[in-house]
Amino acid sequence: MKKIMFNDKYGLTQAVLEGRKTQTRRVAYTAGRWRDIMVRQDLEGVNKGKACLFGDGILLAKSAYKLGETIAIAQKYEDLRKDDEFYRLCGKNGMPLELIKYEKGCSNKMFVKADLMPHHICITNIRVERLQDISDEDCMAEGIRRFGKEYVRFKKEYCYTCQNYAVTDFYSFSTPREAYAALIDKISGKGTWESNPWVFVYDFELIK
């Protein structure tokens, strides 16, 4: 089984577990005339029925996940100390409980084993688009939050933010797109939004 990581600093793992985040974008192709031409040709083939997104070709080769695939949500072992399902899976997969604290995955979820993860998502749809084509609705599906007057600067009725309560500096934005643009630059590096790369858009649902 594969695993997928969501940003913890901005509360995205928690947003997935709470069912607030049901979509994620992953960079597929960086900007460039040659890449644009290749992707457009593939997409035109899909639109005209001459190719399939999940058939042989560039899109399939680049997609990390497949339609209908079940994927483990990566979490640090230390964050799962109170999760009974985690301990059950440790026993099932031969992970001695007394050795967990010595595993790299205890403090770094890059090294966790997918088979030990108690929470999963299922990919329900995949498409390719430019990053800046995201809609306000999709921004909210990406985990952007709307807050009321108590958090708003500039005396607006409400605002949108890419941050959670745990972040010290609270930044508010007028629109979901502004908030998402700030979020993707924090997660993927400054200038990501401006470069407007091709991205895979994965819709998913939390498996309960």
C-alpha positions as CSV (number, residue, x, y, z in Angstrom):
1,M,0.0,0.0,0.0
2,K,1.2,3.5,-0.8
3,K,1.1,6.4,1.7
4,I,0.4,10.1,1.2
5,M,1.6,13.0,3.3
6,F,-0.2,16.2,4.2
7,N,1.3,19.3,5.8
8,D,1.0,19.2,9.6
9,K,2.1,22.8,10.2
10,Y,-0.9,24.2,8.5
11,G,-3.3,21.6,9.8
12,L,-3.9,19.7,6.6
13,T,-3.6,16.2,8.0
14,Q,-6.1,17.1,10.7
15,A,-8.4,18.6,8.0
16,V,-8.4,15.3,6.1
17,L,-9.2,13.4,9.3
18,E,-12.0,15.8,10.1
19,G,-13.4,15.5,6.5
20,R,-12.8,19.2,5.7
21,K,-10.1,18.5,3.1
22,T,-11.2,16.2,0.3
23,Q,-8.9,17.3,-2.5
24,T,-5.1,17.7,-3.0
25,R,-3.0,19.1,-5.8
26,R,0.4,17.7,-6.7
27,V,2.8,19.3,-9.2
28,A,3.0,17.2,-12.4
29,Y,4.8,19.3,-14.9
30,T,6.8,22.5,-14.4
31,A,6.3,25.5,-16.8
32,G,7.9,25.2,-20.2
33,R,6.8,25.4,-23.8
34,W,7.7,21.8,-24.6
35,R,5.9,20.4,-21.5
36,D,2.8,22.6,-22.3
37,I,2.6,21.2,-25.8
38,M,3.0,17.6,-24.6
39,V,0.4,17.9,-21.9
40,R,-2.1,19.7,-24.2
41,Q,-1.7,17.0,-26.8
42,D,-2.5,14.3,-24.1
43,L,-5.4,16.3,-22.8
44,E,-6.8,16.9,-26.3
45,G,-6.6,13.2,-26.9
46,V,-8.6,12.5,-23.7
47,N,-11.2,15.2,-24.6
48,K,-11.7,13.8,-28.1
49,G,-11.9,10.2,-26.9
50,K,-8.6,9.2,-28.6
51,A,-6.8,8.6,-25.4
52,C,-7.6,7.7,-21.8
53,L,-6.3,9.4,-18.7
54,F,-5.6,6.0,-17.3
55,G,-4.3,4.4,-20.5
56,D,-0.7,4.2,-21.7
57,G,0.9,7.6,-22.0
58,I,2.4,10.6,-20.2
59,L,-0.4,11.2,-17.8
60,L,-0.5,7.7,-16.4
61,A,3.3,7.6,-16.1
62,K,3.4,10.8,-14.0
63,S,0.4,10.2,-11.7
64,A,1.5,8.9,-8.3
65,Y,-2.0,7.5,-7.5
66,K,-4.7,5.7,-9.5
67,L,-8.5,6.0,-9.5
68,G,-10.1,3.9,-6.8
69,E,-6.7,3.3,-5.0
70,T,-6.7,3.1,-1.2
71,I,-3.8,5.1,0.3
72,A,-2.6,5.3,3.9
73,I,-2.4,8.8,5.5
74,A,1.1,9.2,6.9
75,Q,1.3,10.2,10.5
76,K,4.2,10.1,13.0
77,Y,4.1,7.2,15.3
78,E,4.3,9.5,18.3
79,D,1.1,11.1,17.1
80,L,-0.7,7.8,17.2
81,R,0.1,6.9,20.8
82,K,-3.6,7.0,21.8
83,D,-4.8,5.2,18.6
84,D,-5.9,1.6,19.4
85,E,-6.0,0.7,15.7
86,F,-2.4,1.7,15.4
87,Y,-1.3,-0.7,18.1
88,R,-3.5,-3.5,16.6
89,L,-1.7,-3.0,13.3
90,C,1.7,-3.0,15.0
91,G,0.9,-6.4,16.4
92,K,-0.5,-7.7,13.2
93,N,2.5,-6.6,11.2
94,G,5.1,-7.8,13.7
95,M,6.2,-4.4,15.0
96,P,7.3,-4.8,18.7
97,L,5.7,-2.0,20.7
98,E,8.8,-1.5,22.8
99,L,10.9,-0.7,19.7
100,I,8.6,1.9,18.2
101,K,10.3,4.8,20.0
102,Y,13.6,3.8,18.2
103,E,12.1,3.9,14.7
104,K,12.7,6.9,12.5
105,G,9.0,7.1,11.8
106,C,8.4,8.0,15.5
107,S,9.3,11.6,14.8
108,N,9.4,11.8,11.0
109,K,6.4,10.5,8.9
110,M,8.6,10.2,5.8
111,F,9.8,6.9,7.4
112,V,6.5,5.4,8.6
113,K,5.3,2.1,7.3
114,A,2.0,2.4,5.3
115,D,0.8,-0.9,6.8
116,L,0.9,0.6,10.3
117,M,-1.2,3.6,9.4
118,P,-4.8,3.4,10.8
119,H,-6.4,6.0,8.5
120,H,-6.9,5.8,4.8
121,I,-8.3,7.7,1.8
122,C,-9.7,6.4,-1.5
123,I,-9.0,8.3,-4.7
124,T,-12.4,9.1,-6.3
125,N,-11.4,11.3,-9.3
126,I,-8.2,12.5,-11.0
127,R,-7.7,15.3,-13.5
128,V,-5.0,17.6,-14.8
129,E,-5.1,21.4,-14.9
130,R,-3.0,24.5,-14.4
131,L,-2.6,25.4,-10.7
132,Q,-4.3,28.9,-11.1
133,D,-7.4,27.3,-12.7
134,I,-8.5,26.3,-9.2
135,S,-12.0,27.5,-8.3
136,D,-13.2,29.0,-5.0
137,E,-15.1,25.8,-4.2
138,D,-11.9,23.7,-4.8
139,C,-9.9,26.0,-2.6
140,M,-12.2,25.2,0.3
141,A,-11.9,21.5,-0.6
142,E,-8.2,21.9,-0.3
143,G,-8.5,22.8,3.4
144,I,-8.9,26.6,3.3
145,R,-10.9,27.8,6.2
146,R,-13.4,30.6,6.6
147,F,-13.4,32.6,9.9
148,G,-15.7,35.3,11.3
149,K,-15.2,38.7,12.7
150,E,-13.1,37.7,15.7
151,Y,-10.2,36.8,13.4
152,V,-10.7,39.4,10.6
153,R,-8.4,42.3,9.9
154,F,-9.4,45.4,8.0
155,K,-13.0,45.3,9.6
156,K,-14.3,42.8,7.0
157,E,-17.2,40.5,7.9
158,Y,-15.3,37.3,7.4
159,C,-12.0,36.1,6.0
160,Y,-10.2,33.0,4.6
161,T,-7.0,31.5,5.9
162,C,-4.6,28.8,5.0
163,Q,-3.4,28.5,8.6
164,N,-4.8,26.8,11.7
165,Y,-5.1,27.8,15.3
166,A,-1.6,26.4,16.2
167,V,0.2,28.9,14.0
168,T,1.3,32.0,15.9
169,D,1.0,34.5,13.1
170,F,-2.6,34.5,11.8
171,Y,-2.9,35.8,8.2
172,S,-6.3,36.5,6.7
173,F,-7.3,36.9,3.0
174,S,-10.2,38.3,1.2
175,T,-10.9,35.3,-1.0
176,P,-10.3,31.6,-0.9
177,R,-7.9,31.8,-3.9
178,E,-5.7,34.3,-2.2
179,A,-5.5,32.0,0.9
180,Y,-4.8,29.0,-1.3
181,A,-2.1,30.9,-3.2
182,A,-0.4,31.7,0.1
183,L,-0.7,28.1,1.2
184,I,0.8,26.4,-1.9
185,D,3.7,28.8,-1.7
186,K,4.4,27.8,1.9
187,I,4.1,24.1,1.2
188,S,5.7,23.8,-2.3
189,G,8.1,26.8,-2.2
190,K,7.8,30.5,-2.9
191,G,6.8,31.3,-6.4
192,T,4.9,28.0,-7.0
193,W,1.6,29.9,-7.5
194,E,3.1,32.4,-9.8
195,S,4.8,29.7,-12.0
196,N,1.4,28.2,-12.5
197,P,2.5,24.6,-13.1
198,W,0.4,21.7,-14.4
199,V,-0.9,19.8,-11.4
200,F,-2.7,16.5,-10.8
201,V,-5.9,17.2,-8.9
202,Y,-6.9,14.2,-6.7
203,D,-10.4,14.1,-5.2
204,F,-10.6,11.6,-2.4
205,E,-12.8,10.5,0.5
206,L,-11.9,9.4,4.0
207,I,-12.4,5.7,4.6
208,K,-14.1,5.2,7.9
